[in-house]
Amino acid sequence: MILPVIVGLIYGENQVYLAFGIPMAILIATGFALTFRKPKNNSVFSLEGFVSVAAAWILVSLIGALPFVISGDIPNYFNALFETVSGFTTTGATILSDVESLSRSGLFWRAFTHWLGGMGILVLVLAVMSSNDSRTMHMMRAECAGPKVGRLVTKSSDSARILYCIYISLTLLEIIMLLFGGMPLYDSIIHSCSSAGTGGFSIYSASIGHYNSLYIEMVIAVFIILFGVNFNMYYYLLIRKFSQVYKNEELRVYFGLIISATIIIAINIMKFYGGFGSALRHSFFMVSSTITSTGFATADITQWPVFSQTLLVVLMFVGSCAGSTGGGMKIARWLILVKSAMKELKYVVNPRAVVSVKVDGKPVEQDIVRGVSSYAILFVCIMITSLLLISLNGYSIEESASGVITCMNNIGFGVGRFGPNGGFGGLNSFSKVVLSLDMLIGRLEIYPIFMMLAIRKK
C-alpha cells in the first residue's frame, strides 16, 4: 500500500494518510499477533496450503477494501468489497458509474490490485522471501491457474522469482509502448497494471475507447494476449527450448481461436462499422479482451448481432491458457475434456480398445483427467446455485446468467445491464457478496475456497 500513498502525495491528496495508514496499521498489528504463537507442527500439506491461500485472499480483500471507504471514494463497504475482490481476482466488474470521480490514489490502488492478483499474491510472497520448498509448493498449486502446476526449476521460490521477473518485464515493456503512443505516464501505468493482470479496470468510463487510438488499442490487445499465454512458454523461449513452445497444443488452439473468432465476428458486424477494416479493429480488441478475461472495451457489444454476442460468451467459458494471468476454465481443461469425450466414444465402438488421453503427444495422468472432470461438474453446480440466488433481484434470466458467468470466469462485462456500458451497482448487498465469492472461487479455481469452508477441527 506504500505505492498508492506515494501517488496520493504526488497529486496532493491529503486523505491518503488515513485511507491507507489505517489498513497498513491493521495489517502490521495482525502480522505481529500471528507471530506470537508458534505451531508445534509447521508442515504444510495439500489441505494446509489450499486453506492458507483461501484465507489469505479473503483477508486481503476485506482489508484492501478499507482505503476506498475511508477516503470516501466508495463509502459503502459492500460496494468497496465487491470492487476490491473484482480487482484482486482480475475480474474487472465494477459497481461504479462515474469512475473519473475517484481520487488518483484510489484509481491507482484499484488497478494495482489487478497487477497483484494476476500472478498471485502469495506467489509474490514466495518470490520475495526464501522459504522451505516443501511448504510452498502446495500454496503455489492452490494459487496458480490450470489443471496441473509444475516448477520451472527445482525450487518453488526460484520458480516464483522467474515468473515475476517475466511478469514485471512485460508490464514495463507495455508502459513504454503506451508512452510512445502518446498516453500520459499515469494512464500508461494504470492500464498496464490492468492489462498485466488481465483485469480491465480503466480510469475512464469509456474504457480504452476513450482514447480513440488504433495504436493504443492494438498495443493493449497484443499485450493482453501475451499475458494470456502460459508463462512457462516465455521461460522456454529464454532458455532456447523452442521446440517445447512449438509443440504446445494449448498455445496453438489459443491463437487459433483468437484468429478465427476475430474474423468471424468482423464479418458479422461489418455492416455496423461501414467496412471490414473498422469491424476487424473492434472485433480483434473485443475477442482479445474476452478470451483473456480482461474486460477492456472499445465498443458496446450489446449493440452487436446476437451471434457475435453469443460467440463472445462462449469465449468467456473457454478462457486463456493455464499458467497465465487470464481467467475462464482454461484451454488446457477443455482439451482434456474434449479428448476424454472422444476416448469414451471410441470405447463405445470398441470396448477392447486401449486409448489414452494425450496432450502435446504425451498421455495425461488419470488423476488429472478425473480432476478436470470433477472441476467442470463443480463449476456448473456453483454457477447454477449462484444464478438462483442472483435471480432474487428480479432481473431477466439472460442478465442474471451473464452476471454470474462474468464473475465466475473473471471477465468483467456481460450483457444487458452488466454490459461494457453498465455495472453491478444496482445489485443488493447480498448479491454483491454472492458474486464476490464467485469471483474468488473462479480465480482460485474452486478447491481452496471449498476446502476452507469444509474444514473441520480434528
Beta strands, then each sheet from edge to edge (+ up, - down):
strand 1: 358-359
strand 2: 362-363
sheet 1: 1+ 2-
end
